[in-house]
Amino acid sequence: MRVWRVVRILLPFVIVLVVVAGVVAVLSARPSQQNAKRTVDRAWTPLSNDLKQRYVLLSAADDKVLALSGPVRELADDVHTALGHWQTAAIRDDVQPQVRAANTLEALGRRMVAASLASDRVKADAATLSAVNKFADDAMSKVRVTAFNNAVRKYARERRGPVRGIVASVLGNPDIPAFEPALA
């Protein structure tokens, strides 16, 4: 009976202690996660503006390649679909889908440039080749890319750990990928 009496007294104390520890964890992790997320958002804004201009060039190249036939056209179809995803993501004020769409476009853009430069049909069409080369020659600001990726790394550190991971999921702080541009 003595054991039950001790358990009856200690159990509520332990429960209160766990609840207080949870509240303290949330209150201590929340500001640092929100600050890191705001830094990511601020770093993404100028990079996103650069990407909008870059993807105008990609869209122009894609339109030219879509007019051709052959295997490179299938890749241009994928680029066209990915451009639609980028435009949908760019409308929303959420960095995560924008970065994912941009990473997809960068990879597809890289592939389309390589395939286009190897394609005899593209080489034979001066306007298409010119549009592809304009996109290929467009250079990303390495400073902006580095600033964004550094902010993403800091944000990921703030989300890491058993308690901070739970806090991040409760607060709705999603994982944001790094940006991987197609640098020359």
Residue pairs with C-beta under 8 A, 6 or more apart in sequence:
25 163
25 164
25 167
26 167
26 170
26 171
29 158
29 163
29 164
29 167
29 168
30 167
30 171
32 158
33 155
33 158
33 159
33 164
33 167
33 168
33 171
33 173
34 171
34 173
36 151
36 154
36 155
36 157
36 158
37 155
37 173
39 151
39 154
39 155
40 95
40 148
40 151
40 152
40 155
40 176
41 95
42 151
43 144
43 147
43 148
43 150
43 151
44 95
44 98
44 99
44 148
46 141
46 144
47 141
47 144
47 145
47 148
47 179
48 90
48 98
48 102
50 140
50 141
50 144
51 86
51 102
52 90
54 135
54 138
54 140
55 83
55 86
55 105
57 131
57 134
57 135
57 138
58 79
58 83
58 105
58 109
58 135
59 83
60 131
60 134
60 135
61 112
61 113
61 116
61 128
61 131
61 132
61 134
61 135
62 76
62 79
62 80
62 83
62 112
63 131
64 125
64 127
64 128
64 131
64 132
65 72
65 73
65 75
65 76
65 79
65 112
65 116
65 122
65 128
65 131
65 132
66 73
66 76
66 77
66 80
67 128
68 76
68 119
68 121
68 122
68 125
68 128
69 121
70 119
70 121
71 115
71 119
72 112
72 115
72 116
72 119
72 121
72 122
75 108
75 111
75 112
75 115
76 112
78 108
79 105
79 108
79 109
79 112
82 101
82 104
82 105
82 108
83 105
85 101
85 104
86 98
86 101
86 102
86 104
86 105
88 101
89 97
89 98
89 100
89 101
90 98
90 101
92 98
95 176
96 174
96 175
96 176
96 177
99 176
99 177
99 178
99 179
100 177
102 179
103 177
103 179
103 180
106 179
106 180
106 181
106 182
107 180
107 182
109 135
109 182
110 182
112 132
113 132
113 135
113 136
113 182
116 122
116 128
116 129
116 132
117 123
117 132
117 136
122 128
122 129
122 132
123 129
136 184
137 184
139 183
139 184
140 181
140 182
140 183
142 183
145 179
145 181
148 178
148 179
149 178
149 179
152 176
152 177
152 178
152 179
153 178
155 176
156 175
156 176
158 164
158 168
159 165
159 168
159 173
159 175
167 173
